[in-house]
Amino acid sequence: MRNAHAPYSKFRVGSAILLTSGEIFKGCNVENASYGMTNCAERTAIFSAVAQLGPKIEIRAVAVMNDRGVACSPCGACRQVIYEFGPDATVFFEGANGPKQAHITELLPEGFRLQ
Ligand code: THU
């Protein structure tokens, strides 16, 4: 979260993912002047894990937090990316009434997979 590049939204986000191997990877949001190019903290963490270990990673859990302590769950794009590498992942985030956890399929019913 401290490393976030968020000059446009000023909303700094950090994420950590736990793999079934026990390894942990971190990520932050990286914004761009072309706003749509922004990468969320969750996807940064996941892409970092793939870059380091390759595509066989299995995500066991994802945590996300922000510097304002406000409710913030992964966006739709991140849910789909989490599902790709963690169809049984638990996601920890700040909900409307405090810390929350949910299975990825609760957050993303009918996630898309190519077999
Ligand atoms: N953001 C994340 O990094 N993760 C989330 O779960 C929600 C939103 C970022 C994207 C953008 O840089 C900023 O927060 C405001 O939307």
Boltz pocket constraint, residues with backbone or C-beta under 6 A from the ligand:
constraints:
  - pocket:
      binder: B
      contacts: [[A, 5], [A, 6], [A, 9], [A, 11], [A, 13], [A, 28], [A, 29], [A, 30], [A, 31], [A, 38], [A, 39], [A, 40], [A, 41], [A, 42], [A, 64], [A, 72], [A, 73], [A, 74], [A, 75], [A, 78]]
      max_distance: 6.0
